[in-house]
Amino acid sequence: MQPDGDTVRNAFGARDSECVEAISMSDLDMHSKHQDGCSQLPGNCNCERVSWIWAIQGGFEAVSEYGSEEGSEEETSYSGKWMLFPETGSKVIETWRVVKRLLAMGLLGDTAKVSPRTLGKSRAHLICVYTSDYRDIADCFRVLLALRDSVPGCKHDLLNYKTDEATYAGHYRTSEGAQSAGFRSATKKPHRNFSVSRYTSPKIVSPSTSVVMYQNNLGPNYERRLVAEQ
């Protein structure tokens, strides 16, 4: 998934015409959405026009402006993301730096984003680490293993993967979460066992515990099944 129409900035502060052409960015003003002096780091960015800070494989960054479209359902029908919720302050900054480094090394998908501010009344930010095709179980598990292995806070925590399709449909765990995304309320669950996440990786409780990935919402009873383990 790519942030269509967003501002692109090289990680070292320079423009790169090949990168801009490859991702079809239209706005080449590198600083128009961030205020002067902004660190462009989650937790420190209070720029009113910035809703997301993005990182793109290859070391390039972008920002999403409030009210801008991040892509259509048709364009992103199979994309999805692993969701991380680091605490504001040094934890989210360090987590975001590691995610960007892994992204640049080609160890994740091609895109990630972080909320510049905390979510609602919580002290957590949201980091989304995207994959291009949620149907590709092996690729989703590959990214999960990279997160488990290298990203602070991901080694032991419960991790969930949500499709963009579910996001567009308004599937959220709470109405507060849905409202913060622009919906009136969360979409009604089709079944009591329904999960908003396509994949779930439970907490790692000990060093000997395997990394596992379950797929949710299978069959008429919306059951969960183990699909990957290492």
N, C-alpha and C positions, 0 to 999 in steps of 0.2 A: 504494500500500500504506500502511495506517495502523496505528500501534501500538495495537491494541485493549486497552482497560483500563489504559492507562498514565497517568501523572500529566502534566497539561498546565500549562505556565507561559508567560505572555506574555513576549516577549523583553525587555520593559521592566519585568518583575516584577509585572504586574497580571493578574488573572483576566479572562476575557471569556466571558460566558455563551453568546454566539452561536457562538464557536469551539468550546466544549465540546459544545454541542448538535450542531454540524455533524459532529463526528468521534466522537460517542458515547462520550466518555471517562467512566468511572465513578468514578475516584478523583480527588477535587478537592483533596487535601492536597498542596500544592505542594512541600513540603520533606521529606516523610516518608522518601524513599528516599536523599536526599543527606544526608550528615553535616553538622552545623553547621560553617560556615566553608569548605565545599567550593567551589572556584571553578567547578565544573561544566564544566570544560574538559578535553579529551582530554590525557592525559599527566599531569594534575594531580589527577584524580579517582581516589581509591582506595576509594570507598564500596563495601562488600561487596555491597550489594543492587542495584547498578546494573550491568547488563550492556551496555546501549547508551544513548547519548545521541542523541535524535532532534531533528530540526527539521522543521516542517510549514509548508507554504506559507502566507504571511500573517504570518510572524514569530513563530509559537508553537513552543515546545519541549516535549519530553516525555522521560521516561526509561523504559527497560524494566527490569523486575526479574528477577533470576535465577529461572528456573523458570516465568516467565509465557509465555503463548502470544502470538506476534506475528501470528497470523491463521491461518486454515485453508487447506488446499489449494484448497478450493472458492472461497473469498473471493479468493485471490490467484493463481488459476490462470494468469493471463496477465501478471502483474507480473514485473518483473525490475530489474536494477540495473547501472549502470556502477560498477566497483570501483576505488578509488584507494588507494594504499598509501604515504602520506606518512610520513617519518621522525618519530619522537617528538621532542618539544621544540617549538621555535618553528615548524618547518615544518608540523606537523600542526595547530597552533593557527591559523596563518595560513590554511592550506588550508580548514579547517573554517569559519572566519569568512567567507571568500569564497563557499563553497558556500551558507551560510545567506543571505548577501546576494542571491545569484543566485536562490535559491529564493523569497525574499520578493518579488523583482521579477518573478516568473513566468517566468523564463528557463530553468528546469529542469523537473522533474516537480512532484509535490506533496509529496514526502517525501524525507528523507535521514537517515542515521544514521552515527554514528562510534563505534568501540570506545573506551571510556575508557582502556583499557590496551593495551600492545603485544601482538602476536600471537605466542604461544609464546616461542621464544628469539630472535626477530627484534627489531629496533628500529623496526618499522613498525606503524602503526595501520591499520585498515580503515575507509574511508569508502564507504558505499553510496549512490549517487544513483539513486533509483527512477524508473521510468516505469510507467504503468498497463497497457500492452499491448505485449508484446515483438513481437507480429505487425506492429505499426505501424512499419515500417522508417523512414519519414520522421520520425516523432517521436523514435525512438531516435537517429537521426542528428542531429536538431536539438539534442538534449541533448548529444551528443558534441561538436558544434561549439562550443557554449557553454562546455563544460569546456576544450576545447583553447584557446579564445580568452582565457579569463579566469582560470582556476584555476592557481595556481603548481604546477609539477611536472607539469601535464597537457599542456603545450604540445608536448613532445617524446616523452614516455614511451609505451611500449606500453600500451594500455588494453583491457580485456576487459569484456564484458557477460554476466552470468549470469542465467538465469531462476530465479525462485523455485521453479518446478517441478523444476529440476535440483537445487536445494538440498535440497528435501524428499526427493528420491530418493537423496540421499547421494552425489551426484557431486562429488568433490573431486580435486584434482591429486595430493594425498598423503594417506596414512592419518593422518598427524599432524593435518592440517587437518580431516579428517572426525571424528577423535576429539575435537578441541577443540570441535566443533559438537554432540557428543553421540552420534555414531555409533561403532560398534565399529571400523569401517574404511571406507575409500572403496569405493563400489559398483564392481564389476568393469566395465571398459569393454566395451561391446558390439562394438567394432571397434577395430583398432589405430590408425585415424585419428581416433577419437572425441575431441572436445574438450569440456571441461566448460563452455566458454563458447559462447553462441549467436552473439555477434558479437565480432570482433576488429578493433582499429584499430592498425596497426603504428606503430612509432616514426617521428617526423618527423625526418628526417636533415638537412634544410636548409630555409631559408626558402621555397624554391621548390617544396618537396615538397607535394603535395596531401594533404588529409585524406581518408582512405579508410576504408571499413567493409566488412569481409567477413562473410558468414554462413557458419557452420560446420555440419558434419554433414549435408550435403545428399546425397541419393541413397543407394543401397545401399553405396557405398564411402566414405560420410561425407566428401565432398569439400567444399572451400571455394570460395566464389564472391563476387566483388565485387558489392555491392548498392547502394553509395552512394559518391559522390566529390565533392569540392569543392576 
